[in-house]
């Protein structure tokens, strides 16, 4: 049945040790509409066996009334064709800036890598989704759009991660406006920076930590309001990244209370801005 707001998905990276059926049970019990699935060594779907294991994963979630809306995986023909065959809308990736190359050389290499997948993706509903990421990646909405702009729209789209946008100091509504013409997926998480120490000259060293949606630099309220104003109906993914008071990453059962809190908060915002019944 169609829903009147964006489907809410979750990135399942923190539960790599669950069998695919158990993972699907967990996500269904939490109340999500679907997931983003990592395709990585040691996870439920691995790169070498993606043809068969991705199909099994899709079936496991469909049996429980959910969909795999995106895959986080490598940009290669094997992964791309598996996504097409299983009707996965977005193959999400990031553009890491390699040492020894200029910024423009890194972008050009990414664009060429995407173009090599034109044949695999041609005529399908699967696109490459480039996500912004702070630090040594293409980090801003402007940089993300500049990287995909020369590529065909049916090949490359934008995945806007509003947690990283907050770390970079971009305003939520401006970042959404910049990415809007190619926007295929929105990631929601939240972060803060903290003083980790000082260097040998006494300058402060900053690090980041991941917190719940109400706590960090990014206003989920402003972001959802802007998406609702534009009638956005594509997935919003809670990316499930949290750290404890000692800045240690959480996984498995330890992060479920945080996920539940953020899902409840996001639903409240959708109810308000998409004018749904509570």
Secondary structure, DSSP 8 states (H G I E B T S, - for coil): ---SS--EEEEGGGGTTS-HHHHHHHHHHHT-SEEEEEB-TTSSB-GGGHHHHHHHHHHHHHTTT-EEEEEE---SHHHHHHHHHTT-SEEEEE-B--TTS-HHHHHHHHHHHHHTTHHHHTTSS-EEEEE--SSSB--SHHHHHHHHTTS-TTTEEEEEEHHHHHHHT--HHHHHHHHGGGEEEEEE-EEEEEEEEE-TTS-EEEEEEEE-TTTSSS-HHHHHHHHHHTT--S-EEE----B-TT--B--GGGGHHHHHHHHHHHHHHHHHHTT---
